[in-house]
Amino acid sequence: MYDLLKFEGQIHRLEIYNDSLSAFGKSGDAQIASSAILSGVADNVSLSAQTIFLASHSRLHVKSIVMEIDGKVCVGQFHRALFEQDEYVIYIVKRLENNLYELYSVLSPKTGLLHMQVGMGASVKKHNASAVKGGRVMYFISVICLLLILLFGRDFSLDDFLNWLIVSILFYIIKNASNSLKNFSEKSEQIFGLYGFKDPQEVFLLPSRYLSEKDHLLLESVYEYRKVIESDPYPESYIEQK
């Protein structure tokens, strides 16, 4: 288990800065591509195409956040920051030192949006199932390619070689997707439990990624979680009830 804590309260101070995923480390782009591939093979491949392109051709632009809630100073990075000052949020953090915390997740009952660190959003069980499904899809594609070559190709041409090369690369990406997202899925499952989601080991949020009309793209690890979570512990009336 990771040393994560849950708090809630009103955002008293909020600062948002433009940044890139490289601030997380050299593996940032791999995490984005892995997340996109796993969401694609588990739901709709078209949902992940845009993200894979971003991860392959550019640094992902993210938002660095500094916010203060009830005297706690919290810092973190999300793909976008769709919460505002004075908004009431439920958030998951890790204590760094004294009164400084690293943000792992921010949930807003008002908007129904759940922000998580990029790469998060699937439990261990669902992550593993998605990785296995992705491997099977790649295996099926390779078998089809081989049959086509045997049936219609007399000689092994350059095109045949390129096809096999593409399939091999996809196999490699799926394998690394599973490895690179393992710790993210472990943290995600723990966060789902802290939020009180029913059966946290069964939660898979990736198909509910938020579509930003402003940026014209699907946001990584920003979820309309109520599309997936049936028994929501934080309905829109949650703040009034408090």
C-alpha positions as CSV (number, residue, x, y, z in Angstrom):
1,M,0.0,0.0,0.0
2,Y,1.1,3.5,-0.8
3,D,1.2,6.2,1.9
4,L,-1.8,8.2,0.5
5,L,-4.2,10.4,2.5
6,K,-7.7,11.7,1.7
7,F,-8.8,15.2,2.6
8,E,-11.6,17.5,1.6
9,G,-12.3,21.2,1.7
10,Q,-12.6,24.4,-0.2
11,I,-9.7,25.7,-2.4
12,H,-8.6,28.9,-0.8
13,R,-5.7,29.6,-3.1
14,L,-5.1,28.3,-6.6
15,E,-2.2,28.8,-9.0
16,I,-1.9,27.1,-12.4
17,Y,1.1,27.1,-14.6
18,N,1.8,25.7,-18.1
19,D,4.2,22.8,-18.1
20,S,5.1,19.6,-19.9
21,L,5.0,15.9,-18.9
22,S,8.8,15.8,-18.9
23,A,8.7,17.3,-15.4
24,F,7.6,13.8,-14.3
25,G,10.7,12.1,-15.9
26,K,11.9,10.6,-19.1
27,S,9.2,7.9,-19.1
28,G,6.4,10.4,-19.4
29,D,5.6,9.9,-23.0
30,A,5.6,6.1,-22.6
31,Q,3.0,6.4,-19.8
32,I,0.7,8.5,-22.1
33,A,1.0,6.1,-25.0
34,S,0.5,3.1,-22.7
35,S,-2.6,4.6,-21.2
36,A,-4.0,5.4,-24.6
37,I,-3.4,1.9,-26.0
38,L,-4.9,0.1,-23.0
39,S,-8.0,2.3,-23.2
40,G,-8.2,1.7,-26.9
41,V,-8.0,-2.1,-26.9
42,A,-10.5,-2.2,-24.0
43,D,-13.1,0.1,-25.5
44,N,-12.8,2.0,-28.7
45,V,-9.6,2.2,-30.6
46,S,-10.5,5.6,-32.1
47,L,-10.5,7.1,-28.6
48,S,-6.8,6.5,-28.2
49,A,-5.5,7.5,-31.7
50,Q,-5.2,11.2,-30.9
51,T,-3.3,10.5,-27.6
52,I,-0.9,8.1,-29.2
53,F,-0.1,10.7,-31.8
54,L,0.6,13.3,-29.1
55,A,2.8,10.9,-27.2
56,S,4.8,9.9,-30.3
57,H,5.3,13.4,-31.8
58,S,5.4,15.9,-29.0
59,R,5.6,16.5,-25.3
60,L,2.3,16.4,-23.6
61,H,1.3,19.9,-22.3
62,V,0.1,19.6,-18.8
63,K,-0.8,22.0,-15.9
64,S,1.3,22.3,-12.8
65,I,-0.9,23.2,-9.8
66,V,-0.3,24.8,-6.5
67,M,-3.3,25.1,-4.2
68,E,-4.0,25.7,-0.6
69,I,-6.9,24.0,1.3
70,D,-7.4,24.5,5.0
71,G,-3.7,25.5,5.4
72,K,-2.4,22.5,3.4
73,V,-0.2,23.4,0.5
74,C,-0.7,20.9,-2.3
75,V,1.4,20.6,-5.6
76,G,0.9,18.4,-8.6
77,Q,0.4,18.0,-12.3
78,F,-2.6,17.0,-14.3
79,H,-3.3,17.1,-18.1
80,R,-5.7,20.0,-17.4
81,A,-6.9,21.7,-14.2
82,L,-10.7,22.0,-14.5
83,F,-11.3,23.2,-11.0
84,E,-11.5,26.7,-9.6
85,Q,-10.6,28.7,-6.6
86,D,-13.3,28.4,-3.8
87,E,-14.5,25.1,-5.2
88,Y,-15.1,22.3,-2.7
89,V,-13.1,19.2,-3.6
90,I,-12.2,15.8,-2.2
91,Y,-8.5,15.1,-2.9
92,I,-5.9,12.4,-2.4
93,V,-2.3,13.3,-1.5
94,K,1.0,12.1,-0.3
95,R,2.8,14.0,2.4
96,L,6.1,15.3,1.3
97,E,7.2,17.3,4.3
98,N,5.6,19.2,7.1
99,N,2.6,20.9,5.5
100,L,3.5,20.2,1.8
101,Y,1.6,17.5,-0.1
102,E,1.8,15.9,-3.6
103,L,-1.6,15.8,-5.4
104,Y,-2.6,12.4,-6.7
105,S,-6.2,13.0,-7.4
106,V,-8.9,15.8,-7.1
107,L,-12.6,15.0,-7.3
108,S,-15.2,17.8,-7.7
109,P,-18.8,16.9,-6.7
110,K,-19.9,20.1,-8.4
111,T,-18.6,19.2,-11.9
112,G,-18.5,15.4,-11.6
113,L,-14.9,15.5,-12.8
114,L,-12.1,13.3,-11.3
115,H,-8.5,14.4,-12.0
116,M,-5.8,11.8,-11.6
117,Q,-2.1,11.8,-12.4
118,V,-1.5,10.9,-16.0
119,G,-1.4,7.1,-16.4
120,M,-4.0,6.4,-13.7
121,G,-7.6,5.3,-14.0
122,A,-7.6,1.5,-13.9
123,S,-7.5,-1.0,-11.1
124,V,-4.9,-3.8,-11.1
125,K,-7.3,-6.4,-12.3
126,K,-8.8,-4.2,-15.1
127,H,-5.3,-3.1,-16.2
128,N,-4.1,-6.6,-16.5
129,A,-7.2,-7.7,-18.4
130,S,-6.7,-4.8,-20.8
131,A,-3.1,-5.7,-21.3
132,V,-4.0,-9.3,-22.0
133,K,-6.7,-8.3,-24.4
134,G,-4.3,-6.0,-26.2
135,G,-1.8,-8.8,-26.6
136,R,-4.5,-11.1,-28.0
137,V,-5.5,-8.4,-30.5
138,M,-1.9,-8.0,-31.7
139,Y,-1.5,-11.8,-31.9
140,F,-4.7,-12.1,-34.0
141,I,-3.4,-9.4,-36.4
142,S,0.0,-11.1,-36.8
143,V,-1.8,-14.4,-37.6
144,I,-3.9,-12.7,-40.2
145,C,-0.9,-11.1,-41.8
146,L,0.9,-14.4,-41.9
147,L,-2.1,-16.1,-43.6
148,L,-2.3,-13.3,-46.2
149,I,1.4,-13.7,-47.0
150,L,1.1,-17.5,-47.3
151,L,-2.0,-17.3,-49.5
152,F,-1.2,-14.3,-51.8
153,G,2.5,-13.7,-51.5
154,R,5.0,-15.8,-53.4
155,D,8.1,-13.8,-52.3
156,F,8.7,-12.1,-49.0
157,S,8.8,-8.4,-50.2
158,L,9.8,-5.2,-48.4
159,D,6.1,-4.5,-47.7
160,D,5.8,-7.9,-46.0
161,F,8.8,-7.0,-43.9
162,L,7.4,-3.7,-42.9
163,N,4.0,-5.3,-41.9
164,W,5.8,-7.7,-39.7
165,L,7.9,-4.9,-38.2
166,I,4.8,-2.9,-37.4
167,V,3.2,-5.9,-35.6
168,S,6.4,-6.5,-33.7
169,I,6.5,-2.9,-32.5
170,L,2.9,-3.1,-31.4
171,F,3.6,-6.2,-29.4
172,Y,6.5,-4.4,-27.8
173,I,4.3,-1.4,-26.9
174,I,1.6,-3.6,-25.3
175,K,4.2,-5.4,-23.2
176,N,5.8,-2.1,-22.0
177,A,2.3,-0.6,-21.5
178,S,1.6,-3.3,-19.0
179,N,4.9,-2.9,-17.2
180,S,5.0,1.0,-17.1
181,L,1.4,1.3,-15.8
182,K,1.6,-1.4,-13.1
183,N,2.4,1.0,-10.2
184,F,-0.2,3.5,-11.6
185,S,-2.9,0.8,-11.4
186,E,-1.9,-0.1,-7.9
187,K,-2.1,3.5,-6.8
188,S,-5.4,4.0,-8.8
189,E,-7.0,1.0,-7.0
190,Q,-6.0,2.4,-3.6
191,I,-7.4,5.8,-4.5
192,F,-10.7,4.2,-5.6
193,G,-10.8,2.6,-2.2
194,L,-10.1,5.8,-0.3
195,Y,-12.9,7.5,-2.3
196,G,-15.2,4.8,-1.2
197,F,-16.0,3.5,-4.7
198,K,-17.8,0.2,-4.7
199,D,-15.6,-2.8,-5.6
200,P,-12.4,-0.7,-6.3
201,Q,-10.7,-3.7,-7.8
202,E,-13.3,-3.6,-10.6
203,V,-13.1,0.1,-11.5
204,F,-12.0,1.0,-15.1
205,L,-12.4,4.7,-15.8
206,L,-10.5,5.1,-19.1
207,P,-13.6,5.0,-21.3
208,S,-15.0,8.0,-19.4
209,R,-12.2,10.4,-20.3
210,Y,-13.4,13.9,-20.5
211,L,-13.6,15.6,-23.9
212,S,-12.4,19.2,-23.7
213,E,-14.3,21.4,-26.1
214,K,-11.8,24.2,-25.4
215,D,-8.8,22.2,-26.4
216,H,-10.6,19.9,-28.8
217,L,-9.1,16.7,-27.4
218,L,-9.7,13.9,-24.9
219,L,-7.9,14.6,-21.6
220,E,-5.7,12.0,-20.1
221,S,-6.7,10.9,-16.7
222,V,-9.5,13.5,-16.3
223,Y,-12.7,11.5,-16.0
224,E,-16.4,12.0,-15.9
225,Y,-16.4,9.3,-13.3
226,R,-20.2,9.2,-12.8
227,K,-20.5,7.5,-16.2
228,V,-18.7,4.5,-14.7
229,I,-19.3,4.7,-10.9
230,E,-22.9,3.7,-10.3
231,S,-23.1,4.3,-6.5
232,D,-21.5,7.7,-6.3
233,P,-20.4,8.7,-2.8
234,Y,-20.2,12.3,-3.9
235,P,-23.4,13.3,-5.7
236,E,-24.0,17.0,-6.8
237,S,-25.9,17.5,-3.5
238,Y,-22.9,16.4,-1.4
239,I,-21.7,19.9,-0.7
240,E,-25.2,21.0,0.5
241,Q,-25.4,17.9,2.7
242,K,-22.1,18.9,4.3
